[in-house]
Amino acid sequence: SQTIHQWPATLVQPVGSPLSLECTVEGTSNPNLYWYRQAAGRGLQLLFYSVGIGQISSEVPQNLSASRPQDRQFILSSKKLLLSDSGFYLCAWSVGGGYNEQFFGPGTRLTVL
Amino acid sequence: GNSVTQMEGPVTLSEEAFLTINCTYTATGYPSLFWYVQYPGEGLQLLLKATKADDKGSNKGFEATYRKETTSFHLEKGSVQVSDSAVYFCALSDNNAGNMLTFGGGTRLMVKP
């Protein structure tokens, strides 16, 4: 069966510090991968998605970036965090093509102070 | 473009009450439809899905029927429990190569004993 991991689970960082969040998927090959952000009490905002190694599509221009160095690894980064980067970050995967569900990881709670 | 509209919450019910959360969508063609549930502090879990008109998705006592004529996918449960308290998201996926989902804004359900 497939599983998806995210770490860390929680993170408190000062403004201006760098960020690296990691997501890995087990039990599947060549998945589509996604990063979402969820502000407190709000809906989901798609940040990035990837259909293959090294292929990243950005949905929202901001100070965040994503990379996919391996087939089942997806990394979310920032060089300098802003207060507005606080939120709940969710990674998800799906099989390729359309019409399919996505499966979500447990999330990372990021607080920028 | 695609869109999903959910009733705004919070929805507050007593235990054993009947639940309906409305969801309507706009999409070209015939999308797949999903309901996700998010418990406090956790990622999203797929609750149920339907892939074609008149399909009924069901899981854990929840049901939703894909109604093409009314472009709706309302979530229902005959008798809610306190443990059903969560945020519920309606979503769709159409024929897009990245398999991106369009989400509704989410509906918070609070069930009181």
Interface residues (C-beta under 8 A of the other chain):
Chain A: Q6 N32 Y34 R42 G43 L44 L46 Y49 V51 S57 L90 A92 S94 V95 G96 G97 G98 Y99 N100 E101 Q102 F103 F104 G105 P106 G107 R109
Chain B: P31 S32 F34 Y36 G41 E42 G43 L44 Q45 L46 K49 T51 F89 S93 D94 N95 N96 A97 G98 N99 M100 L101 F103 G104 G105 G106
